Amino acid sequence: MEAVVPGLGGETEQVVTTSLVAPHVGSGTLMVYATPALAALIEETCRKIIEPLLPESYTTVGVEIHLRHLAPTPVGRTVRVRAEVVAVAEPAFVRRRHAPGRWYETDRQFPVA
C-alpha cells in the first residue's frame, strides 16, 4: 500500500449544470455555480486522492474546509479543483455499532497533539 504523503495531489473538473447553481441548492439567487457545490467538489477531489491508498473498508471524512470562491461561473462553463496533501497527522478513528434507531460509540481514538 502506498503511503499518504505531502505533495500527493489531484485535480477534478465539473461542468456547471442547472442542478449545481445557487438557486437550485438554496445558497443564492444568481444562476451561477453554488459555493456548496464547490465545497462538495473539493471533498470529492480530496477523497479521490486519498481513498485508493487506504486499507479496504476505510474512507475519508472531511472535518474542516476553508475555500475562496474566486469568480461566478455560469451554466455550461467548467470548474476545476486542484488539491494537494500539505501535511499528514495521525488519524482519528471512531468505530460505531448500530442497533435499530440508535448508534453506539464503542471505541474512539484521537491523535495526541
C-alpha contacts under 8 A as a table, 3 or more apart, distances in Angstrom:
res1	aa1	res2	aa2	distance
1	M	53	L	6.24
1	M	54	L	7.66
1	M	55	P	7.85
2	E	53	L	5.76
3	A	53	L	6.58
4	V	8	L	7.08
4	V	50	I	6.84
4	V	53	L	6.79
4	V	85	V	7.93
4	V	88	V	7.34
5	V	8	L	5.97
5	V	85	V	6.72
5	V	87	A	7.29
5	V	88	V	6.55
6	P	84	E	7.39
6	P	85	V	4.74
6	P	86	V	4.76
6	P	87	A	5.36
6	P	88	V	6.75
7	G	84	E	5.90
7	G	85	V	5.42
7	G	86	V	6.21
8	L	49	I	7.43
8	L	84	E	5.62
8	L	85	V	5.37
9	G	49	I	6.24
9	G	82	R	7.35
9	G	83	A	5.46
9	G	84	E	4.06
9	G	85	V	6.16
10	G	45	T	6.79
10	G	46	C	7.65
10	G	48	K	7.79
10	G	49	I	5.96
10	G	82	R	5.83
10	G	83	A	5.59
10	G	84	E	6.62
11	E	45	T	6.36
11	E	80	R	7.01
11	E	81	V	5.52
11	E	82	R	4.37
11	E	83	A	6.34
12	T	41	L	7.58
12	T	45	T	5.80
12	T	80	R	5.80
12	T	81	V	5.36
12	T	82	R	6.69
13	E	78	T	6.59
13	E	79	V	5.57
13	E	80	R	4.37
13	E	81	V	6.35
14	Q	41	L	7.93
14	Q	78	T	5.56
14	Q	79	V	5.28
14	Q	80	R	6.55
15	V	75	V	7.62
15	V	76	G	5.99
15	V	77	R	5.70
15	V	78	T	4.31
15	V	79	V	6.24
16	V	20	L	6.06
16	V	21	V	7.33
16	V	32	V	7.97
16	V	33	Y	6.20
16	V	73	T	7.46
16	V	74	P	6.78
16	V	75	V	4.80
16	V	76	G	5.28
16	V	77	R	5.69
16	V	78	T	6.03
16	V	79	V	7.08
17	T	20	L	5.42
17	T	21	V	6.90
17	T	75	V	5.24
17	T	76	G	6.29
18	T	21	V	5.44
18	T	24	H	7.08
18	T	31	M	7.63
18	T	75	V	6.41
19	S	24	H	5.80
19	S	25	V	7.39
20	L	24	H	6.65
20	L	25	V	6.81
20	L	32	V	7.97
20	L	33	Y	5.78
20	L	34	A	6.06
20	L	37	A	5.96
21	V	24	H	5.57
21	V	25	V	6.56
21	V	30	L	7.57
21	V	31	M	5.45
21	V	32	V	4.96
21	V	33	Y	4.44
21	V	34	A	4.84
21	V	37	A	7.80
21	V	75	V	7.54
22	A	25	V	5.39
22	A	26	G	5.83
22	A	27	S	4.90
22	A	28	G	4.73
22	A	29	T	6.02
22	A	30	L	6.15
22	A	31	M	6.18
22	A	32	V	6.06
22	A	33	Y	6.12
22	A	34	A	4.28
22	A	35	T	7.43
23	P	26	G	5.04
23	P	27	S	6.24
23	P	28	G	5.30
23	P	29	T	4.92
23	P	30	L	6.54
23	P	31	M	6.67
24	H	27	S	7.89
25	V	34	A	7.10
25	V	36	P	7.54
25	V	37	A	7.97
26	G	29	T	7.97
27	S	34	A	6.57
27	S	35	T	7.41
27	S	36	P	7.37
28	G	34	A	7.64
31	M	74	P	6.45
31	M	75	V	7.17
32	V	72	P	5.77
32	V	73	T	5.19
32	V	74	P	4.49
32	V	75	V	6.39
33	Y	37	A	6.96
33	Y	38	L	7.51
33	Y	72	P	6.53
33	Y	73	T	5.28
33	Y	74	P	6.22
33	Y	75	V	7.22
34	A	37	A	5.17
34	A	38	L	6.49
35	T	38	L	4.91
35	T	39	A	6.26
35	T	69	H	6.67
36	P	39	A	4.98
36	P	40	A	6.25
37	A	40	A	5.06
37	A	41	L	6.21
38	L	41	L	5.03
38	L	42	I	6.18
38	L	69	H	7.76
39	A	42	I	5.09
39	A	43	E	6.28
39	A	65	I	7.73
39	A	67	L	7.58
40	A	43	E	5.05
40	A	44	E	6.14
41	L	44	E	4.97
41	L	45	T	6.08
41	L	81	V	7.21
42	I	45	T	5.11
42	I	46	C	6.23
42	I	81	V	6.40
42	I	83	A	7.48
43	E	46	C	5.21
43	E	47	R	6.11
43	E	62	G	6.74
44	E	47	R	5.07
44	E	48	K	6.14
45	T	48	K	5.19
45	T	49	I	6.44
45	T	81	V	7.16
45	T	82	R	7.45
45	T	83	A	6.71
46	C	49	I	5.21
46	C	50	I	6.37
46	C	83	A	6.33
46	C	84	E	7.87
47	R	50	I	5.30
47	R	51	E	5.50
47	R	59	T	7.76
47	R	60	T	6.10
48	K	51	E	5.74
48	K	52	P	7.05
49	I	52	P	6.98
49	I	53	L	8.00
50	I	53	L	5.60
50	I	54	L	6.82
50	I	60	T	7.40
51	E	54	L	5.27
51	E	58	Y	7.54
51	E	59	T	5.83
51	E	60	T	6.64
54	L	58	Y	5.95
54	L	59	T	6.99
55	P	58	Y	5.67
62	G	65	I	7.49
69	H	72	P	7.80
73	T	77	R	6.41
73	T	78	T	7.76
73	T	79	V	7.48
74	P	77	R	5.95
85	V	88	V	7.41
89	A	111	P	7.64
90	E	110	F	7.88
90	E	111	P	5.38
91	P	110	F	6.90
91	P	111	P	6.34
92	A	108	R	7.78
92	A	109	Q	5.56
92	A	110	F	4.35
92	A	111	P	5.94
93	F	108	R	6.04
93	F	109	Q	5.24
93	F	110	F	6.54
94	V	105	E	7.30
94	V	106	T	7.83
94	V	107	D	5.93
94	V	108	R	4.61
94	V	109	Q	6.33
95	R	105	E	6.40
95	R	106	T	5.95
95	R	107	D	5.36
95	R	108	R	6.54
96	R	103	W	6.59
96	R	104	Y	5.60
96	R	105	E	4.65
96	R	106	T	5.45
96	R	107	D	7.09
97	R	103	W	6.01
97	R	104	Y	5.47
97	R	105	E	6.72
97	R	106	T	6.92
98	H	101	G	7.75
98	H	102	R	5.97
98	H	103	W	4.70
98	H	104	Y	6.25
99	A	102	R	5.25
99	A	103	W	6.32
99	A	104	Y	7.71
105	E	108	R	7.33
